[in-house]
Amino acid sequence: MDSSMDVRYKHGTDIHVVRACYEEAGADLLAIAGVDTVEILLITPTSSMHIASFNVGTRVTALTWSPRVASPTASRDWSIEVVAAAENYKLYLLTKSAEHEEHVFEFGGGINGHHGKINDMTFCGGRGEESMRYLATVSDDKTLMVWDLNPPTTGPKPTDSDDSLMEDIIIEFPQPTAYVMTFPHPLTSVNSHPTSSTELLVADCRGSIFIKDWRADPDASEQNPWHTSSTVELVEPYALASTVTGTSKRWSGSVSWRRDSFDIIGAAYGSGFALWDLSDLRGAKPSVSGTSFPEGNGQFRWSPTSPEYFAISSSSPAHGAAINVHHAGYTNASPVQFPLGPRPLYVRSFDFLACPGIPRIAAAVGRDLIIFYIGVLP
């Protein structure tokens, strides 16, 4: 890797989560989470600029961008909206705009929220008016929750005679409500597709991947609630076998939809990766599979701008910090490996940027955020 093309950002603590904004109006924005804060960076070809900081007060385990976003480079009335999940099982809606300073809204804790580590989340309202209303989260507690961030209010509406009293009444923003779906095993990953407002891609720690219609009737099957609204259930056989035999060392599993095609799904489990084509299913088994890091894979990500490429991070400090980039059309070929740091460093989190041009990856290695191109500049 040519270090002259890197953009490096030094954080004050270890960086635990990296999430790029895939919305066109916010394609140059990146969210990163340290020990107890979330930082928003504006990324240029040669630099990174800090534009917001949110104090969450505890370690963040997952991040996702709301469709309600516009970068300062896209609009004078720019706005930021990110949701963070924390190790205390709570959720935090983080907002800032050209007119308002940073604001943190806490929700999801207590008996109505998750009771295990929240591993992943995504907005799932499609591209319509509800795109920013529904948020899906998955957890070690074996549940998928779809949160309504704008639930309908209840209670009588004030009449004209009550108008004079309204100034003395404090109206609280309603707490989001959640629709809960249970699964037989801990959940590690959730993904939505921009063309769908009903399906979610959910992965568990044992090698099963579900396409869930979260708007389906929850009472359709009382006997098998986790199969109630599964449109498709896929299996990664090697991951399933390793968990059954006890050779899997830890809960793992990262799954992602290819953004230009609803039919193409990719996942990383253990040391292997797998691709499925929903238009040509072969008994739920992957159409393509291979090995990326023999010591163990971390996250799986498709490039949003060059969708034929996908990347996988190494999860083992024994290998050092590295990311392999694969071409979906040449999965039998060796991937291009980008070494990012020596042992015992490893990639905690990474994501593709959505900026046009040659694809770029942002990776968290210790306290460093490293942003690099996966190709050669013209």
N, C-alpha and C positions, 0 to 999 in steps of 0.2 A: 504494500500500500504506500502510495506517495504521500508522505506526511505534509508536503507543501500544500496539498489540497484539503487538509483537515481544518475543521473549525472545532476548537476545544473550549469548553466552559468549565471552570473550576468551581465546584460547589463547596460550601463549608462543612458538609457532612457527606456520608455515603448516600449515593442516589439509588433509590429503591425501585422507582417506577418511571418509565418514559412513555409518553403517549402523544402522537402527532395528531393534528387536526386534519381530517380528510375533506372538510367542507371547502368548496371552491373559494369562498370569501375569506377563509382563514387558513389557506394552504401553507402559509409561511409561519404558522404558530406551532409551538411545542410546549407541552406541559411536563414538568419533572417534579418528582417528590423526593425530598430529603427525609431527615429523621422526623421532623414535625411541621414542615412547611411544604407548600406547593408553589413552585415558581413558573411563571409564564414567560417564554422567550420568543422573540421575533427573530427568525433566521434569515440571513441573507447569504448569497454565495460565498462570502468571505468572513462573515462575523455573526455574532449572536447578541441581541440586545434585550436586556431585562425590562419587562413592561408591567409586571404585576407580581405580588407576593402575598400568599394567604397563610396565616398561622392557624394550622389545624390543631396543634397541641399534642399530637400522637402520630405514630408511624402510619403512613399510608400504604395500603396493600393493592389498590387498583385505582385507575383513573379512566375517565372517558369524557369526550367532548360532546356538548349539546349542539344540535344544528343551529341554535340561536347564537351565531358568532360572526363577527366581521373584524378583520385585521385592521390596524391603523393604516396599512398601506392600501386597503381596499375601500375604506370609507372614513370620512371625517367623524361620522357618528359611530365609531367602532365600539364593539362590545365583546366581552368574554364571558362564557358560561361553561364551567367544568364541574363534574361531580367526582368527588374523592371518597373512597371507602377506606376506613381506618381499622387498625388492629383491635379497637374496642368494639367492633362490629357495627359502628354507626356510619352514616353517610352524611356528606357535607356538600351542599350546593354552593359553588364559589362563583361570584359574579363581580365584574368590574366593567365600566363603560367610560366613554369620553366625558360624561357628565357626573358619574358617581364613582366614589372610591371603592376599594375592596370590601366585599360583604360576604360573610360566611353564614349560611343557614343550615342548621343541624337537624337531621331527621333519621328515622329508621332504627333507633335504639329501643331497648326494652323488650317486652314480651311480643310486640308486633313485628320485630325485626329479626335479623339473622342471629344465630347463636353459635356461630363458628366463623373462621376466617373467610372474608369475602375475597374470592380469587380473581374475579373478572366481572365486567359489566359493559353494557352497551345500550344506547338509545334504540328503540325498536318501533317507532311510529311510522316508518317509511318516509316518503317524500312529501306527504300532504300536510294538512294543517295540524295534524297530531304528531308530527315528526319530533317535536321537543317535549311532548307530554309524557311519554311512557319510557321507563328505564328498567332494564332487566339486569338482575344481579344473581350470581351463583356463589355457592359457599361450601365449605367443608361440612356444613350441617345437613347436606344432602337435599337442599332446597333451591329451586329457582323461584325468584320473586320478581314480579312485574309491578313496578311502582307507578301509580298515577300521580304525577307531580302537580296536577291541577284538578283535584277532585271536585265534584259539584258540591256546593255549599247547601246545608240544610237549615231549616228553621224559617219562620215567617219573615217576609220582607217588610221593611218599614213603610208605613203609609205617609201621605203628604203631611198629616198632622204630627208625624214623628220627626220631621226634618229638622226642627229646631233643637231636638235632643241629640242629633247625630254627632255633633261636634264633641259631646261629652262621652261618647261610646268608643271604646277601643276595640277595633275589629282585628282579630288575629288572623294571620295567614293560615289557611287550613293545612294540617299536617298531611303529607302524602299518604295514600293508602296502598296496600300491597295485595296482589293476587298470588297465592302461594301454590307451587306445584312441587310435590315430593318425588324423590328418586331413590333407588335402592343403595346408591353409593355416593361418596363425596364428589362434588362437581368442581371441575378445574377451569373450565373455559366456556364462554358464551359469545356468540357473534350474531349480528343481524346483517341482512342484505339490503342495500338501498332501494331495491325494486319491490320489496315486500314489507307490508305493515302487519303481517300475521305470523310469519315463521321465525323461529329462533334456532340457531345451531348450538347445541349444548353437548359438552364432552364430560365424561366422568373419569375417575382415576384408574379405571380398569380396562379401558380400551373400547368402550361403547360410545357412539356418537348419535345423538337424537336430533331430528328436525321436528320441532314442536310447533304446533299451531296454538299459540298461547291464548287466542281468542275463542277457542273451541269450548263447548259445553263441558264444565268440569264434572258433571254428574253422568257423563256418558258411560263410564265404566267404574263402578265402585270396587270391583275386585282387584284391578291393576291400575291404580291411579297414575303411575308413571308412564303407562302406555296409553292413557286416555286420548291424548291429542298428538301422538307421534305419527307424523305423515310417513317418515322413513326412519329406520333404525339401522345404523351402519356399525361394522365391527372391524377393529384393527386386530387381527388374529394373534400376532406375536405379542402385543401388549396384553391382550386378554390371557394368553397362555402364561406369561411371566407372572401376572398377578395371582392366577389360580395356583401355580406351583410355588409361589412365594419367592421367586427370584427377583421381583421388582423391588428396588431399594427404597423408593419413596413414591408418594403420590405425584403423578405427573400427567401431562396431557395438555396440548395446546392445539386449538382448531381454528380454522379461518375460512371464510368464503372468499372466492376470487371475485373481486368487485365488478368485473365486466361480464360475469357469467354466473347465474344462479345455480347452474348445474355442476360447477366445479368446486370441490371442497378439498382442503389440504389439512393435514394434521401431523404433529410430531409426538411420538411416544417412545420413551426409553432411548435407544440408540437409533431408531428408525423413523422414517417418514412415510406417509401414504397419501395418495390422491384418489379421489372418487369422481366419477362422472355420472351424475344422476340420470342422464339420458341413456346410459348404457350400464345399468347396475348388473353385477354378477354375483347374485346371492348375498348382497350387502358387503362383500369383500372389496378391498381397494382394487382399482384397475392398474395402479402403478404403486410400487413400494421400493424402498431402498434404505441405505444407511447414510447418515450424515456424520455424527460424532459417536464413535464406538463407546466412549466413556459416558455418554448420556446427552440427550438433547434438552434444550431449554424451550424457548418460544418459537412458534412458527408464524411467519408473516408473509402475506402476498404484497407485492409492490402495487400501490394504487395507480401509478402512472404508467408503468410498464408491466402489465399483469402477467406476462409470461415468466416473470422472475419471482421466486420466493426465497426467503432466507430463514435460516435456523441458527440459533445461538447454542454455544456449548454451555452445559450446566455444571461441569466439573472443574474445580480449581486445578486438578491434576493436568489438564490440557493447557491451562492458561486461558486468557480472554480471547475468544475468536468467534467469528460469524462465517458460516458457509452460505454462499449464494448459489442457488440451483436454477437451471432453465427447465421449465415444465415440458418443453419439447425434446429435451435431451437428458432425461433423468438417469440414464445409464452412464453418462459421462461424469467425470470427477467434478465436484463443485469448485468454485473459486473461493478460496479461503482468505479471510481478512484477519490477520493477527492484530489484536488491540492491546495486549498487555501480557507480561510474563506470569508464570505461576507465582503465588497462589491466586492471582486475580482471575475473575471470571465476569461474564456479562450478566448483570442482574436483570436487565430489561433492555429492550430495543424496539424500534419501530422505523418503518419507512416514512420519509417525509412525502408530502403530497405536492410539492413544488414541481412545476413543469420542467422538462429537460431530462438530463441524465439522472437516474434514480439515486437518491441519497439515503443513508441510514444514520440514525441517531442512536448511540449505544451508551449505556451507563456502565462504567468500569470503575469501581471504587468511588472516589469523589469526583471523577472526571466524566464529563459528557463529551463524547467523541462523535463528530458528524463527518461523514466521508462519502465520496462518490463511489459507486460500484463499477464505473466505467472510466474511460479516459476522456478528458475534456477535448473538444475539437480545437 
